[in-house]
Amino acid sequence: MGREDVRFEKWVVGQVGEKLDGEKGVRKEIAYCAQEVQVGKSGVVGAPMVLPFDALYDRPAGINAVGEKDVRIEDWQFLDIATL
């Protein structure tokens, strides 16, 4: 990735842990990069990116609420953001 490139990352929190040799495994939460989108001279790689509604607003979307849905960012939108 060169200096002219822009990188967008989606980070999530997940649980890891396994049972080892019959013992109770330790489960802990960790943050990790679940998706990366790169914008550069050669175009956009890794799009679209979907941001879940409940992750953004810390609540589920309303059943009949208009506009309460996951946010989907397309390649052309990443290009617009990167050129600001």
N, C-alpha and C positions, 0 to 999 in steps of 0.2 A: 504494500500500500504506500503510494507516494504522497508527497505534500499536497497535491491537488485533489486527493481523494478525501471523501467524508465517510465515516463509518457510524452507523446507527446500531445500537444493541438493545435487545429485549432481555431483561433479567427477570428471573422468577425464583421463588423460594420453593424448595422441594425437600422431601425427607429421604435420608439414606440410612442404611443399616441392615445388617444381615445376621442371622443366627450362625455362630461359629462353633463347631464341634458340640452341638446340642445345648450350648449355653444361650441364655437370653441375649439377643443382640441389642445394642444401644442404637436408638433411633434419634437422630438430630436433624434439625433443619439447616440447610445450607442455601446460599444464593449462588446461582450459576447463570451464565449467558446461554439462553435457549435459542436465540436467533441473532444473526448479524446481517445487515444489509450494507453493501458498499456502493458508493456513488463515485464514479471517476470518468475519465475521458472515454473509456471503452463502454460506458453505460452503467446500468444498475444491475447488481447481482444480489440475489437473495430475497427480492420482493415477490409477493406482497408480505407485509407484516400485519398480523392481527393482534390487537390488544383487547383482551377480554373485558367486557363491561364490569363484571364483578371485581376484577383486579384493579381497575381504575377508580371505582367509586366505593369499594369495600361493601357492596351489597348486590343482591341479584337484580337483574333488570325487571321492571314491572311487567306483568303478563300482558296487559293491554296498553301499556305506555308507548306512545308514538316516539320513535327516535331512540329509545333505550335499547341499544344493541352493541355488539362488539364493534370496535373501530378498526377498519381495514384501510391500510395505507398502501396505495399502489405505486408502481415504479415511477410514473410521471409525477406523483406528489413528492416523492423523495427528490427528484430532480429539481422541482420548484423550491423545496426547502433548502437544498444544498447550494442553490445559486443566489440566495438572499444576501 
